[in-house]
Amino acid sequence: MPDFIKQPWPWYIGGPLIGLMVPLLLLMGNKTFGVSSSLRHLCAACLPVRPEYFRYNWRKEAWNLFFAFGIVAGAFLAAHFMMDGQPMNISPKLAATLGARGVTDLRGMMPAQLFSWSQLFTLRGFILIVVGGFLVGFGTRYAGGCTSGHSIMGLSNLQLPSLVATVCFMAGGFLMANLILPAILKL
């Protein structure tokens, strides 16, 4: 496997590739980029008795299900076939900060000392995995879309709600990374 696939790509390559998805999807049939709506499409396709929210032509958006499946398949392939057992390439300052909080095993995509089945039954793990997952899901639905839908697609279409959502996503991220996460890691 070539080394350039195994390492994080610099912003000046990844950013334009992500940005080029917007005009490509618009040219391919006026499709919008976003991931959170995939769960709605999946429920609309699979539920035998559908509430009103799931009664729509989900087949028009079936391509989005393949996109979401590709994300899951890509993550599986990366985690099982592209990891070489070496620690992730992160800032030495971040590694030192995590080490001071007891997170020293950085070999996986996510530290097993924070995200694993055994950690799920600790207070810290429950907050990070269950509470965090609920808040991400709730916030995504409350904002009417996820970061990719608003921050990539919505901003490129000059949508004011997407600008507001993106500002809130960024503020929440800064707040979480700098104030809340250090407090959780002390648990």
Phi and psi restraints in degrees (value plus and minus 20) as a CYANA .aco file:
   2 PRO   PHI     -81.3   -41.3
   2 PRO   PSI     122.8   162.8
   3 ASP   PHI     -84.1   -44.1
   3 ASP   PSI     -49.8    -9.8
   4 PHE   PHI     -86.8   -46.8
   4 PHE   PSI     -39.9     0.1
   5 ILE   PHI    -101.9   -61.9
   5 ILE   PSI     -50.1   -10.1
   6 LYS   PHI     -98.6   -58.6
   6 LYS   PSI     -39.8     0.2
   7 GLN   PHI    -123.4   -83.4
   7 GLN   PSI     135.7   175.7
   8 PRO   PHI     -81.2   -41.2
   8 PRO   PSI     121.0   161.0
   9 TRP   PHI    -106.4   -66.4
   9 TRP   PSI     127.4   167.4
  10 PRO   PHI     -86.3   -46.3
  10 PRO   PSI     137.2   177.2
  11 TRP   PHI     -77.8   -37.8
  11 TRP   PSI     -54.4   -14.4
  12 TYR   PHI     -94.5   -54.5
  12 TYR   PSI     -26.6    13.4
  13 ILE   PHI    -125.7   -85.7
  13 ILE   PSI     -71.5   -31.5
  14 GLY   PHI     -83.2   -43.2
  14 GLY   PSI     -63.2   -23.2
  15 GLY   PHI     -78.9   -38.9
  15 GLY   PSI     -74.0   -34.0
  16 PRO   PHI     -82.5   -42.5
  16 PRO   PSI     -55.2   -15.2
  17 LEU   PHI     -83.1   -43.1
  17 LEU   PSI     -62.2   -22.2
  18 ILE   PHI     -85.9   -45.9
  18 ILE   PSI     -64.0   -24.0
  19 GLY   PHI     -82.3   -42.3
  19 GLY   PSI     -53.7   -13.7
  20 LEU   PHI     -91.0   -51.0
  20 LEU   PSI     -34.2     5.8
  21 MET   PHI     -84.2   -44.2
  21 MET   PSI     -53.3   -13.3
  22 VAL   PHI     -82.0   -42.0
  22 VAL   PSI     -77.5   -37.5
  23 PRO   PHI     -86.0   -46.0
  23 PRO   PSI     -51.9   -11.9
  24 LEU   PHI     -81.8   -41.8
  24 LEU   PSI     -66.6   -26.6
  25 LEU   PHI     -86.9   -46.9
  25 LEU   PSI     -56.8   -16.8
  26 LEU   PHI     -86.7   -46.7
  26 LEU   PSI     -58.5   -18.5
  27 LEU   PHI     -90.7   -50.7
  27 LEU   PSI     -47.6    -7.6
  28 MET   PHI    -104.9   -64.9
  28 MET   PSI      -3.5    36.5
  29 GLY   PHI     106.1   146.1
  29 GLY   PSI      10.0    50.0
  30 ASN   PHI      37.4    77.4
  30 ASN   PSI      24.3    64.3
  31 LYS   PHI    -113.8   -73.8
  31 LYS   PSI     128.7   168.7
  32 THR   PHI    -127.7   -87.7
  32 THR   PSI     127.6   167.6
  33 PHE   PHI    -110.7   -70.7
  33 PHE   PSI     110.7   150.7
  34 GLY   PHI     153.8   193.8
  34 GLY   PSI     135.1   175.1
  35 VAL   PHI    -132.2   -92.2
  35 VAL   PSI     -54.4   -14.4
  36 SER   PHI     -83.4   -43.4
  36 SER   PSI     -47.0    -7.0
  37 SER   PHI     -91.4   -51.4
  37 SER   PSI     -33.0     7.0
  38 SER   PHI     -81.9   -41.9
  38 SER   PSI     -55.3   -15.3
  39 LEU   PHI     -84.4   -44.4
  39 LEU   PSI     -59.8   -19.8
  40 ARG   PHI     -82.9   -42.9
  40 ARG   PSI     -64.2   -24.2
  41 HIS   PHI     -83.2   -43.2
  41 HIS   PSI     -60.6   -20.6
  42 LEU   PHI     -83.5   -43.5
  42 LEU   PSI     -63.8   -23.8
  43 CYS   PHI     -85.3   -45.3
  43 CYS   PSI     -60.5   -20.5
  44 ALA   PHI     -83.0   -43.0
  44 ALA   PSI     -52.1   -12.1
  45 ALA   PHI     -99.7   -59.7
  45 ALA   PSI     -53.0   -13.0
  46 CYS   PHI    -123.0   -83.0
  46 CYS   PSI     -44.4    -4.4
  47 LEU   PHI     -93.1   -53.1
  47 LEU   PSI     106.8   146.8
  48 PRO   PHI     -90.9   -50.9
  48 PRO   PSI     -58.1   -18.1
  49 VAL   PHI    -133.3   -93.3
  49 VAL   PSI      96.9   136.9
  50 ARG   PHI    -126.8   -86.8
  50 ARG   PSI     109.0   149.0
  51 PRO   PHI     -85.3   -45.3
  51 PRO   PSI     146.3   186.3
  52 GLU   PHI     -74.9   -34.9
  52 GLU   PSI     -57.1   -17.1
  53 TYR   PHI     -77.6   -37.6
  53 TYR   PSI     -49.3    -9.3
  54 PHE   PHI    -120.3   -80.3
  54 PHE   PSI     -12.6    27.4
  55 ARG   PHI    -114.8   -74.8
  55 ARG   PSI      69.3   109.3
  56 TYR   PHI    -178.0  -138.0
  56 TYR   PSI     152.1   192.1
  57 ASN   PHI    -101.6   -61.6
  57 ASN   PSI      65.7   105.7
  58 TRP   PHI     -88.8   -48.8
  58 TRP   PSI     -39.0     1.0
  59 ARG   PHI     -84.7   -44.7
  59 ARG   PSI     -47.0    -7.0
  60 LYS   PHI     -83.8   -43.8
  60 LYS   PSI     -45.6    -5.6
  61 GLU   PHI    -127.6   -87.6
  61 GLU   PSI      -3.8    36.2
  62 ALA   PHI     -80.5   -40.5
  62 ALA   PSI     -49.5    -9.5
  63 TRP   PHI     -77.9   -37.9
  63 TRP   PSI     -53.8   -13.8
  64 ASN   PHI     -85.9   -45.9
  64 ASN   PSI     -53.3   -13.3
  65 LEU   PHI     -86.1   -46.1
  65 LEU   PSI     -58.8   -18.8
  66 PHE   PHI     -86.1   -46.1
  66 PHE   PSI     -57.7   -17.7
  67 PHE   PHI     -81.5   -41.5
  67 PHE   PSI     -67.5   -27.5
  68 ALA   PHI     -84.2   -44.2
  68 ALA   PSI     -60.2   -20.2
  69 PHE   PHI     -81.4   -41.4
  69 PHE   PSI     -58.6   -18.6
  70 GLY   PHI     -82.8   -42.8
  70 GLY   PSI     -55.8   -15.8
  71 ILE   PHI     -84.0   -44.0
  71 ILE   PSI     -66.9   -26.9
  72 VAL   PHI     -84.4   -44.4
  72 VAL   PSI     -65.2   -25.2
  73 ALA   PHI     -84.0   -44.0
  73 ALA   PSI     -61.6   -21.6
  74 GLY   PHI     -83.6   -43.6
  74 GLY   PSI     -60.0   -20.0
  75 ALA   PHI     -84.7   -44.7
  75 ALA   PSI     -61.6   -21.6
  76 PHE   PHI     -82.4   -42.4
  76 PHE   PSI     -67.7   -27.7
  77 LEU   PHI     -82.0   -42.0
  77 LEU   PSI     -62.5   -22.5
  78 ALA   PHI     -84.3   -44.3
  78 ALA   PSI     -63.7   -23.7
  79 ALA   PHI     -90.0   -50.0
  79 ALA   PSI     -52.7   -12.7
  80 HIS   PHI    -119.5   -79.5
  80 HIS   PSI     -42.8    -2.8
  81 PHE   PHI    -143.6  -103.6
  81 PHE   PSI     -31.0     9.0
  82 MET   PHI    -134.1   -94.1
  82 MET   PSI     -23.7    16.3
  83 MET   PHI    -106.5   -66.5
  83 MET   PSI     113.8   153.8
  84 ASP   PHI    -126.4   -86.4
  84 ASP   PSI      -9.6    30.4
  85 GLY   PHI      63.3   103.3
  85 GLY   PSI     -24.5    15.5
  86 GLN   PHI    -104.2   -64.2
  86 GLN   PSI     132.9   172.9
  87 PRO   PHI     -79.9   -39.9
  87 PRO   PSI     130.9   170.9
  88 MET   PHI     -83.3   -43.3
  88 MET   PSI     128.9   168.9
  89 ASN   PHI    -101.8   -61.8
  89 ASN   PSI      70.7   110.7
  90 ILE   PHI    -142.4  -102.4
  90 ILE   PSI     148.6   188.6
  91 SER   PHI     -78.7   -38.7
  91 SER   PSI     115.4   155.4
  92 PRO   PHI     -78.2   -38.2
  92 PRO   PSI     -53.9   -13.9
  93 LYS   PHI     -85.3   -45.3
  93 LYS   PSI     -62.0   -22.0
  94 LEU   PHI     -85.2   -45.2
  94 LEU   PSI     -63.0   -23.0
  95 ALA   PHI     -80.1   -40.1
  95 ALA   PSI     -60.1   -20.1
  96 ALA   PHI     -87.3   -47.3
  96 ALA   PSI     -61.3   -21.3
  97 THR   PHI     -83.6   -43.6
  97 THR   PSI     -64.4   -24.4
  98 LEU   PHI     -84.9   -44.9
  98 LEU   PSI     -60.6   -20.6
  99 GLY   PHI     -80.9   -40.9
  99 GLY   PSI     -58.2   -18.2
 100 ALA   PHI     -86.6   -46.6
 100 ALA   PSI     -41.4    -1.4
 101 ARG   PHI    -118.8   -78.8
 101 ARG   PSI     -10.9    29.1
 102 GLY   PHI      70.0   110.0
 102 GLY   PSI     -12.4    27.6
 103 VAL   PHI    -123.6   -83.6
 103 VAL   PSI      77.5   117.5
 104 THR   PHI    -133.4   -93.4
 104 THR   PSI     -40.0     0.0
 105 ASP   PHI    -111.2   -71.2
 105 ASP   PSI      78.4   118.4
 106 LEU   PHI    -128.1   -88.1
 106 LEU   PSI       7.5    47.5
 107 ARG   PHI     -95.9   -55.9
 107 ARG   PSI     -46.7    -6.7
 108 GLY   PHI    -115.9   -75.9
 108 GLY   PSI    -197.7  -157.7
 109 MET   PHI     -87.2   -47.2
 109 MET   PSI     -52.2   -12.2
 110 MET   PHI    -151.5  -111.5
 110 MET   PSI     119.5   159.5
 111 PRO   PHI     -80.9   -40.9
 111 PRO   PSI     104.4   144.4
 112 ALA   PHI     -85.2   -45.2
 112 ALA   PSI     -41.4    -1.4
 113 GLN   PHI     -93.6   -53.6
 113 GLN   PSI     -27.8    12.2
 114 LEU   PHI    -137.6   -97.6
 114 LEU   PSI     -59.3   -19.3
 115 PHE   PHI    -143.3  -103.3
 115 PHE   PSI      70.2   110.2
 116 SER   PHI    -177.9  -137.9
 116 SER   PSI     147.2   187.2
 117 TRP   PHI     -81.5   -41.5
 117 TRP   PSI     -58.0   -18.0
 118 SER   PHI     -88.3   -48.3
 118 SER   PSI     -53.6   -13.6
 119 GLN   PHI     -95.0   -55.0
 119 GLN   PSI     -41.4    -1.4
 120 LEU   PHI     -78.9   -38.9
 120 LEU   PSI     -49.3    -9.3
 121 PHE   PHI    -114.2   -74.2
 121 PHE   PSI      -7.5    32.5
 122 THR   PHI    -125.0   -85.0
 122 THR   PSI     140.9   180.9
 123 LEU   PHI     -81.2   -41.2
 123 LEU   PSI     -65.4   -25.4
 124 ARG   PHI     -82.0   -42.0
 124 ARG   PSI     -66.1   -26.1
 125 GLY   PHI     -84.8   -44.8
 125 GLY   PSI     -61.3   -21.3
 126 PHE   PHI     -81.6   -41.6
 126 PHE   PSI     -63.3   -23.3
 127 ILE   PHI     -84.0   -44.0
 127 ILE   PSI     -67.0   -27.0
 128 LEU   PHI     -87.9   -47.9
 128 LEU   PSI     -63.9   -23.9
 129 ILE   PHI    -107.2   -67.2
 129 ILE   PSI     -74.5   -34.5
 130 VAL   PHI    -100.2   -60.2
 130 VAL   PSI     -74.7   -34.7
 131 VAL   PHI     -84.7   -44.7
 131 VAL   PSI     -64.5   -24.5
 132 GLY   PHI     -81.2   -41.2
 132 GLY   PSI     -62.7   -22.7
 133 GLY   PHI     -83.3   -43.3
 133 GLY   PSI     -61.5   -21.5
 134 PHE   PHI     -83.0   -43.0
 134 PHE   PSI     -65.6   -25.6
 135 LEU   PHI     -84.5   -44.5
 135 LEU   PSI     -57.9   -17.9
 136 VAL   PHI     -84.8   -44.8
 136 VAL   PSI     -66.6   -26.6
 137 GLY   PHI     -83.7   -43.7
 137 GLY   PSI     -64.7   -24.7
 138 PHE   PHI     -83.6   -43.6
 138 PHE   PSI     -66.9   -26.9
 139 GLY   PHI     -82.8   -42.8
 139 GLY   PSI     -56.6   -16.6
 140 THR   PHI     -82.9   -42.9
 140 THR   PSI     -65.9   -25.9
 141 ARG   PHI     -90.3   -50.3
 141 ARG   PSI     -59.3   -19.3
 142 TYR   PHI     -84.2   -44.2
 142 TYR   PSI     -58.7   -18.7
 143 ALA   PHI    -100.5   -60.5
 143 ALA   PSI     -27.6    12.4
 144 GLY   PHI      57.0    97.0
 144 GLY   PSI       3.5    43.5
 145 GLY   PHI     136.1   176.1
 145 GLY   PSI     152.3   192.3
 146 CYS   PHI    -120.1   -80.1
 146 CYS   PSI    -197.3  -157.3
 147 THR   PHI     -82.3   -42.3
 147 THR   PSI     -58.1   -18.1
 148 SER   PHI     -89.2   -49.2
 148 SER   PSI     -59.7   -19.7
 149 GLY   PHI     -87.0   -47.0
 149 GLY   PSI     -65.3   -25.3
 150 HIS   PHI    -100.7   -60.7
 150 HIS   PSI     -72.5   -32.5
 151 SER   PHI     -95.7   -55.7
 151 SER   PSI     -46.5    -6.5
 152 ILE   PHI    -119.1   -79.1
 152 ILE   PSI     -78.5   -38.5
 153 MET   PHI     -96.5   -56.5
 153 MET   PSI     -68.6   -28.6
 154 GLY   PHI     -85.0   -45.0
 154 GLY   PSI     -64.0   -24.0
 155 LEU   PHI     -85.6   -45.6
 155 LEU   PSI     -56.4   -16.4
 156 SER   PHI     -88.7   -48.7
 156 SER   PSI     -42.2    -2.2
 157 ASN   PHI    -114.7   -74.7
 157 ASN   PSI     -11.9    28.1
 158 LEU   PHI      38.1    78.1
 158 LEU   PSI      22.6    62.6
 159 GLN   PHI    -110.2   -70.2
 159 GLN   PSI     102.5   142.5
 160 LEU   PHI     -79.9   -39.9
 160 LEU   PSI     -63.2   -23.2
 161 PRO   PHI     -78.7   -38.7
 161 PRO   PSI     -52.2   -12.2
 162 SER   PHI     -91.0   -51.0
 162 SER   PSI     -54.6   -14.6
 163 LEU   PHI     -84.7   -44.7
 163 LEU   PSI     -65.5   -25.5
 164 VAL   PHI     -81.6   -41.6
 164 VAL   PSI     -65.8   -25.8
 165 ALA   PHI     -82.1   -42.1
 165 ALA   PSI     -62.6   -22.6
 166 THR   PHI     -84.9   -44.9
 166 THR   PSI     -61.7   -21.7
 167 VAL   PHI     -80.7   -40.7
 167 VAL   PSI     -62.2   -22.2
 168 CYS   PHI     -87.3   -47.3
 168 CYS   PSI     -59.8   -19.8
 169 PHE   PHI     -79.0   -39.0
 169 PHE   PSI     -66.6   -26.6
 170 MET   PHI     -86.1   -46.1
 170 MET   PSI     -64.3   -24.3
 171 ALA   PHI     -81.0   -41.0
 171 ALA   PSI     -63.2   -23.2
 172 GLY   PHI     -83.2   -43.2
 172 GLY   PSI     -59.2   -19.2
 173 GLY   PHI     -84.9   -44.9
 173 GLY   PSI     -64.3   -24.3
 174 PHE   PHI     -83.7   -43.7
 174 PHE   PSI     -63.6   -23.6
 175 LEU   PHI     -81.6   -41.6
 175 LEU   PSI     -66.1   -26.1
 176 MET   PHI     -83.4   -43.4
 176 MET   PSI     -69.3   -29.3
 177 ALA   PHI     -87.0   -47.0
 177 ALA   PSI     -54.7   -14.7
 178 ASN   PHI    -120.0   -80.0
 178 ASN   PSI     -42.7    -2.7
 179 LEU   PHI    -140.2  -100.2
 179 LEU   PSI     -70.2   -30.2
 180 ILE   PHI     -97.8   -57.8
 180 ILE   PSI     -68.2   -28.2
 181 LEU   PHI     -79.7   -39.7
 181 LEU   PSI     -63.9   -23.9
 182 PRO   PHI     -79.4   -39.4
 182 PRO   PSI     -54.7   -14.7
 183 ALA   PHI     -89.5   -49.5
 183 ALA   PSI     -58.6   -18.6
 184 ILE   PHI     -86.7   -46.7
 184 ILE   PSI     -59.8   -19.8
 185 LEU   PHI     -86.4   -46.4
 185 LEU   PSI     -38.9     1.1
 186 LYS   PHI     -96.0   -56.0
 186 LYS   PSI     -37.3     2.7
